Amino acid sequence: MRPCTPLKIAVIGAGVAGCTVAFELSKQGFNVTLLDESTPGLKGASGGPVALLNPYRGRSGRASSQDLVSLNVFWKLCSDLTQQGFNPGATKSGILRIAHNTRQAKNWHKLPAVSWLNPEDIPYPYNSRYGGFIVNDGGWLQPNKFLIALVKGAT
């Protein structure tokens, strides 16, 4: 009987999506080859210097259930990378959103999983006549560090 060899998989594109797929497949024992025309993080959307991690976007500030789940999955992935000794370049700092009018403040006040701030609670140097909220699980990411951690974790 022949020994079982891992399935060989090629992932095309070494951006955030491609590197994440390569990392997750390698954790499952697959033999993964990551192909890209450039070094991960140098081109395309994944080459930006920083990414904001905020599921509550736009004027409405609404986040879908998928947005909230995705943020939790992202932090789990960062935890996995950190446990393996890699720096994912992610910082959970919270995100401050300031309301621009009474209507927006009224609608935002009802949002789940945020900490509402009255106008007097908005931290210096920011201010708002209407208040705002903090996305406690929000933060920011340095994509280049994240991609390097994913590639190293996959290999």
N, C-alpha and C positions, 0 to 999 in steps of 0.2 A: 504494500500500500504506500502511495506517494504521500510525503508530508504536505500539509495544507500550506499554501503560500498566500500572503495577503493579496487582496484584489488591488490592482494598480489603477489609480485614478489621477487624471490630469485636471487641474483647476486652471482655467484661463482668466487672467486678470488678478493682479496682486493689490487691489484696493481693499477697503474695509470688508466688503462682502466676500471677495475671493480668499483673503487671508483668514477670515473667520471660518469659512467652509473648510479650508485646508486644516486649520487647527482642530476643529471639531471632528473631522474625518480621521485625522491622525490619532486622536484620543480613542477612537473606536478600533484602532489597529490597522487601518488601511494604509497602503503604501501610496503617498500623495506626492505628486510633482506639481509645483506652483510655477506657472509660466506667465511672464509679463515682459513687455518691451523695455521696461525701466525698473529701477529699484523701487520696492514698495513705498508708496507715499510721495513720490516725486512728481507725479502727474495726476490730472483729473481731480474730481471732487475730494478724493482721499488725500490730496496733497495740500489741503488748506492748513494753515498754521494752528488753528484751534477750532474745535466744534463745541457748540453749546448743547448740553443735554437737558432739554426742557420739553416735556410732552404737552405743556399748556401753551400753545402758540397761537398767534393771530390775535385779532382784536377781541374775538369771543373768549379767548383763553380756555376753550374747551379741549379736553383730551379724551380720545376714544379709549375704550377698555384695552384695545390692542396697543395703543401708545403707552399706557401705564404698565402693561405686562412686558412690553419690549424694554422699557427702562429697567425693570427688575431683572430681566434676563441679561441685559448688558452688565449690570453691577455684579451678577453671578459670574459672568464670563471674566470680568476683571478680577474677581476674587480667586477664580481658578488659576489665572495667570500669575497672580501674586503668590499663591501657594506653591507654584512651581518655580518661584524665584525670579520671575520676570516683572518689570515695571510696565504696567499697561498705560501709563501716562494719563490716567483719569483721576479727577479730583471731585469728590462729592462735597460741594461747597454750599449748595442751596442756590436758588435763582430768585432774585427779587423782580417782581412785576409790579409796576406802578400804574394805577388806574388814571385815565385821562379825563373822565367825566363821571357824573353821578350815576348814569345808567350802567356804564361799565362796572363801576364799583358794586352796584346792586347785584348785577349778574355774577360777578366774580366771587362775591361773598358766599355764594351757594356751592362753589366748586368743592369736590371731594379731595382729600389727601393734600390739602394746602394749609398753611398757617396764615390766617387773615391778619392784616395789620391796619389799625386805624391810623388816620393821618399823623397823630402825635407819636405813633410807634415806628414810623418809617425812620430807619437809621440815617444819621448824618453821613455823608453830605447830601443825601437825597431828600426830597420833600414832595409831598403830594397833598392837595386839598381834599382828595377823595379816598385815600388809602391805597392798599395794594396787598399782595400776598407773596409768600415765600414758598417755592417748590422745594420742600425739604430734601427730596431725593434727587434734585437736579444738580447739575455741576457742569464741568467742562472736560474736554479731552484734547490731548495733543496727538493727532492722528499718526504722525511719524513714529512716536514712541509706541503707540498701540499696535501699529503694523509690525514693527520690529519684534515686539513681544509675541505677537501671534505667530510670526514666521519662526522665531526661535522655539516657541512652544510646540509647533508642528514638527520641528525636526528633532 
